[in-house]
């Protein structure tokens, strides 16, 4: 008996028409479809008249059911993996399954299609020849600042995913580390009704986003221009001088007051400086 195949199928990230003919034919032909959210998957499958068994496959059960899935493939079943939107495995489950399938000599075939980070990059106006994808940034401010700091000297365009609940705080942290004048792109609700793609300085993007709570709702891709020699003074001001000021002030006043004074002197958000100082105090010998 021939071994089955695992297909990695990209699906629309918003507009249901953004699916390839090959993806549709593949989903119609397989024996089983693995989906991160079966309810979301059924909307797409119903739209295209695809009637196939759908099994829940997400980060919490991936390792538990991978052996069962591989057994089905070894018995000859063809299986498709889809995510809620876009290309599977990019900040979505599937890595463990693909790794184990490769070890078992089961063929894994990509069915290419929509991808939010590539779509945002193509319309950003930022450099596309080299880029770094960081996935979802850390949820806590101190860890997020440290994460951005590790990347601030990279020359490629930086790309991240961010949630509606953290987008403002994340942008404030980015402005603190990269500098408010660093060019960036914010892509919101790509391919959907309220799609918006803005390329400007981090400072201006924050101002726009803060002007209307409705602008802060949706799914976001954040792109930040890579480092160049022009940014040396900007980075020194954002990272070295501000850090030194915070530490100096904290020697003679509380963390809260130090952040407040530093915010006035540097015209930076107080909350970001407060989180930054806490991180500095815990990581400075």
Secondary structure, DSSP 8 states (H G I E B T S, - for coil): ----EEEEE-B-SS-TT---HHHHHHHHH-SEEEESSHHHHHHHHHHTT----EEE--TTTHHHHHHHHHHHHHTT--EEEE-SSBSTTSSSS-HHHHHHHHHTT-EEEEE----HHHHHHHTT-S--SSEEEEEE--SSHHHHHHHHHHHTT--SEEEEEE-TTTHHHHHHHHHHHH-TTSEEEEEESTTSTT-EEEEEEHHHHHHHHHT-GGGG-S-EEEEE----GGGHHHHIIIIIIHHHHHHHHHTTS-HHHHHHHHHHHHT--HHHHHHHHHHHHHH--
